[in-house]
């Protein structure tokens, strides 16, 4: 029986995927795994039995990855599950910022029939909300992953020119792009060409404040900036100064804060990117499947701190999370050999400072498992019959 503790409200589409071997709920004690959306887990004291955390969403800034890795806890996310929902909000921001729709809505709601009819007021005042069409304009995209690619392809269908860059663009992702999307080598090439600029990269120390005074200076005058990835990617002071100077026409963000709320030239939505029933269902379902595969079979798909790894086994599957350092494999095989057992098959994969090894062993015993756990650099060992 597996114990799954939930944080936040998790879609029933995901919860119902777990079978009768699972107990699920927010009151579960000493869980095997945690299923979470946006709740902050940085201060969470990890239960000894905790093996995995699945985030029903793409970003994992609410989880301490370093602490999890050191504790041998596999952290999953659900890349692409909310991509269409975010794409649609990006396109909404694109159109809202072009046609001054938020200001027009406020103005229209204020009209009252007096000496002149509402219709006459509309005809007299509508010119103040004129804005450009997006057809024929250039959309610059930083990050051509699941969301960026969807945005790019849809923009092409709407008649835009699209130029994008992504240093980690995979072959599969490149093949999913419309051939009309122009992929360039550097962000500077995107900044220089974009009438609209949208960013779709993860937040980390390297990307923090990537949209700043220096990068904005490389953009066209009047550029419109779209940020539906993470608030910290944009330097708020720089964007406010650029709006005041006219360098930036509009800034659309899904991450309002004290600096950006109720400011002219800023269209802020309250973190609605993945707030669709379809997205919540997709994320919860993917997260549930990832946890079940890991708990029941030791397979890893879409982990952010450990490598993907899957191995079909015949005997007992022994799964080892360890540091990515020399001699680890030889140390493990020595332990197995000294125990008089045989390794029928094995897989080893690494991701940055950590690695994951799956062994198919004929002849597993408790003493062998204890000896594997005692190897310097091993963080967690578990076996699956």
N, C-alpha and C positions, 0 to 999 in steps of 0.2 A: 504494500500500500504506500503510495506516494502522497506527500503533504505539499500543497501549493498555497502559499499565502498571497493574497491580492492586496494591492494598494490602489486607491482610486476605484472608480466604477469601470469594470471591464465588460466589454460587450459580450452578451450571451452567445454570440456566434463563435467566440473563441472558447468560452468556458464549456460549452456543450461538446467540444471536441475531445475533452478528457473523458476517459472511460470509467468503469466502475472501480478501477484500481487507484483512483485519485480522490482525495479529500481536498476541497477547495473553499477558500473563504478568507475574509480579513482577520478572523479570529484564530486562524491556524497557528499552532505553536511549534517551534523547532522544525521549520519547513525544509523540505528538500529543495524547493525552488521558490522564487518570488516572481510574480507577474505584476508589472507596474506600468503606469502611464507617465504622469508628470510629478508624482510625489518625490520630494527630495530624500535621498537615502544616504547622503554624505556622512551623517552622524550615526547611522544604524550600526548597532553592535551585531556582527554576523553570528548567527547560531552555528554551533559546531557542525550541524548536519547539512548546512546550506551548500548546495553544489552549483546552483546556477541562478541568474537573474535575467529575465527577459523584459525588455522595454518595448511596449506596444507603440512603437514610433521609431523615427530615424535617429534623433539626437539622444545622446546619453550623458548630457552634462549634469543630470540629476543623480548620477551614480559615480562613485569614486572608483575609477578603473584601476588605479595603482593598488589600492587596498584589496580589491577583488582579485587581481592577479596574484598578489603575494599570498592570499589565502587560498589560492587554487580554485577560485569561483569563476565559472565561465559566464560571460555577459553577452547577451544577444540583443540585437535590434531588429527592426523589420524594414529594411531598405526597399523602397518602391511601393510599399503597401498603401501609403498615403499620397503617392506621387500625383495622381490625377486630381485629387482634391486641392493640393497646393497649386498645381498648374492652373486650375480654373480661377483661383483667387489671384494669382499673378496676372492673368489676362484681365480680370476685373480691375485690378489696380492700373493696368496699362490704359484701359479705356477711361476710367475715372479721372486719371491725371491729364489725359489728353483733352477732354471736353469740359473740364471744370465742373463736373457733375455734382460733387458734394456742395459747392457753393451755390450752384443753381437750385438744388433741392431746398436748401435753407431759404434762399430768396423767394422761391415760388410759394413756400409754405407761409411766408409772411404777408403775402398779398391779401388785401381786403377790398371788397367792392365799395367804392366811395363815389366821389365825383366822376371818376373815370371807371370804366368797367375793368375787370381783371384782364380781359382779352387785350384791351388797349395798353395796360401796364406791361403785359408780356411782350407785346410788339415793340414797345419803347425801350424796355430794359434788357432784352435777350442778347443784345450785341456784346454786353460785358462778359458773357460766358462763352464767347467763340473760342474754339480750339482746333488744333490740327487733326486731320485724319491719320491713322496709323499706316494705311496702305502706302507702300513705297518708302517708308521710313526704315531706318536701320535699328534693329534690336541687338544690343551687345549682351552676351551671356558669359559670365564667369562661372564655370562648372557645368559640364555636360553629362552629368550622371542621370539617374532615373528621372528627376524632376526637370533638370535643365534640358534634357533631350526632348521631353514632351512639350515644353514651352517652345523650344526651337521649331519643332515640326508644325505645331499649331500656328505659330507666327508666320511661317512660310505659307501655310494654307490661307492665311488672312491677307496675304499680299505684301508682307514685310520682307526686307532684306535681313538676313541673320548672320552675324559673325560671332564666333565663340572660341573659347580656349579652355583646355583642361589638361594639366600635365599628367594626369593619371587616367586619361581616356583609354579604356580597354578596346580590344578589337570588336567585342560584342556590342559595346555601347556605340562605337563608331558606325557599325553596320546598321544600327537602329535609326541613325540620323538621316533625315531627308538629304539627298545629294546636293540640294541647293544651299544647305548650311555651309558657310565658309569657316573652316577650322583654321585658326592661326596659332602661332607659336607662343606669343606672349600676351599678357594682360594689357600692356601698353598699346598693342595693335587694336584691342577691343575698345579701350578708352577713347582712342582718337576717332573712331568711326561711329560710335553709338549715339543715336538720338535718344534712345531709351537704354538703360543699363540695368540688368537684373543679375543678382548674385545667388549662386546655389552651391555653396561650399560648406563643409563642416566648420564649426567654431573650435579653434585650438590656439595655442600661443602664436603660431605662424600666421593665422588669418585674423587675429584680433585687430580691429580698427583698420582693416585693409582698405576701406573706403575712407580716405582722410584728405587733408588739405593738399598733400602732394599728388595723390592720384586724381582728385577732382580737378586739379589744375591741368591735367592731361586730357580732360574731356571737352567736348564741344560746349560752347555757351548755350545755356537753356536746356541742358540734358535733364532727363527725368530718371530718377533713381528708384529702383524697386528692390526692397529687401524683405523677402518672405522666408529667409533661411534662419538667421539668428541676429538678434539686436546688436550683439557685441561686435559684429563684423563692421559696423559703421561708427565712425567717430561723430558723436552727436554735435559737439561744438563746431566741428568742421562743416557739417551739413547745414547747420543753422546759419553759419557765416556765408556759405555758398548760396543759400536761398536769399539772404539779405542783399547779396551783391548781384544777384541775377544769374550767377553761374549755373545754378540748379533751379529749374522751374518748379519741380515738385519732387517730394520725397514720399514714397509710399512704403509704409512699414507695418508689419504684423506684430510689432513689439513696442508699443508705446511706453514711455516712461515720463518722469517728471519734467524732463527737458523738452520732450517732443510733443506732449499733449497740448492741444488747443493752440497750435502755432500755425500761422499763415504759411501756406505752401507745403504743409505736411498732411497727408491722408493716412490716418492710423486706424487699423482694425485690431480688435482685442484678441490676438493669437487665434485666428479662425482657420489657419491653414489646413489643419486636419479635422476640422469640426464638421464632418459630414457623417451620417450613419454608415455610408458605404466604407469610408476610410476607417472608422472605428472598428467595423466588422472585419475588414481586411487585416488590420494591424493585430487585432486580438487573435484571429485565426492563425496567422503566421507565427506569432509568438508562442501560441499553444503547441503548434506542430514542432517548433524548434525545441521546446522544453521536453516534449515527449520523446523525440528522437535522441536527445542527449541522455535523459534519465534512463530510458529503456534499452538503448543500444550503444550509448557512448559516442554517437555521431555528432559532429559539429557543423552547423550551417549558419552563416551570418553572425558569427561572433566578432565582437569588436576588439577583444583582447587576446584571443587565441586563434590559431589557424583553422580553416575548414579541414575536416578530416572525416572520412567514412571508410570503414573496412568490414567486409563480410567475414565472419569467423565460423569455425567449425566446433571449436572446443570452448574454452573460457576466455572471454575478452577482458583483458586487463588494460585499463586506461590510466595513463600517467601524465599529469601536468607537471612540467619542470622548467627550470631556467634553460635558456638557449645557450649552453656552454659546452666546450669540448668534453669528451669522455663519457657523456651521459649514457649514450647507447651502449657502449662497451660495459659500463658499470651495471646496467640493467640485464644485459645478456649474461654477464658473469653470474649474477644472482640466480637467474633462472637455471643456468647450467649447473651451478653448485647444488641446487635443489634437486637435481636429477630429472628436471622437466625438459620439455622440448618446445621451441617456438616454431609453430607451423606457418605463421604468416605475421607480418608486422607492417606498420606504417608510421612514419615520423614526419612531422611538419612543424615549421616554426613561424612565428610572427613577432618581429622585433626582439624583445628580450626574453620571450617565453616560447615554449614548445609543447607539443602534445604528441605522445607516442601511444599507439594502440598495438597490443601484442595478443596474438591468438596462441594460447598456451595449453598444451596437453600435460596435465599433471600439476595444476595450481594447488597450493596449500597455504595455510595461515602463516607459517614461518616465512615462506617466500614473500608474501604480501608485506609482512612486517619488515623484511630485509630491504625490499624496494623502497618503502617509506623512509628507511633510515639512510638512504643515499643522500649525500650532501647535494643540494640543488633540487631535490624532488619536493614538490609543493603539495601534491595530492595524488593518492592512488585509490582506485576503486575497481572492482571486478564485477562482471556481468555474466552470469551463467546462461 
